[in-house]
Structure formats: structure tokens, C-alpha cells
Amino acid sequence: MTDEDRSKKKQDRESDFQEVYKAWGSAEAEVIKSFLKSHDIPCLFTGLVVQSVHPFSMDGLGEIKILVPKKDYSLAKKLLESHQVE
């Protein structure tokens, strides 16, 4: 499989998902993932920086986008909004 094939396969897989939340660190992202998983909603993380290499957030660089399947987006959004801490 070529790099181009892998890239296309990754894009196809991610097109079935929609961003539901932006976390500002791996700890927050893991809490959100655990919360969604407890409601049987799988998720993926995407970001610009590998958090284990550069565990910081600056100007959005350390932001982690949390993606859920499009079919679960509405429920995930409602659950996260209902448990949002000010």
C-alpha cells in the first residue's frame, strides 16, 4: 500500500466522523473520551502535536480535536453540553 493509498484511506475513515469538542491537553481529552465511551460513543483524537513529545498548549498548537461518528454527533453534543463545567 502506497503512502497515497494510506492517506486516502485515513481521509475516508475520518470523513465518517465529526468534531464534537476541542480539548487543550491530553488529560482533558482522555476524560472526554472516557465520558463518551461510558455512553457507548466511540471517538478519535486529532491534533497538530504529539502530546507525549510536547505536552503543552500554545496558540492552539496543543489542541486536540475529538471526533465522533456522524450518527452519534447529536447525542454526544447534548451529553457534553449537559455536563459542561463553567
Phi, psi and omega in degrees: 000130181280166177299322179296319178296318179296318179297317179295319179298319178296316178297319178298316181296316181287339179289343177277357183243159179225141180292127180247341185198152173242123178256155182250031176168162184293327180296313178297318180298319180293323177296315179297316179301315179297318179299312180295319180298325179294344176252021179059035177245112178286159177211162176237153174251141169225151179188174182269338185233138174287115187297329181289338179272315181232082185281062179212165177234128179210124179053037179082357183294323182269009182293139177243122178270133179255121182250140176234159176303143182305325181293337181259359187303310184300314180295315180299316180298314179298316180298315180294320179293324181287341180246016181290133179259130179283000000 
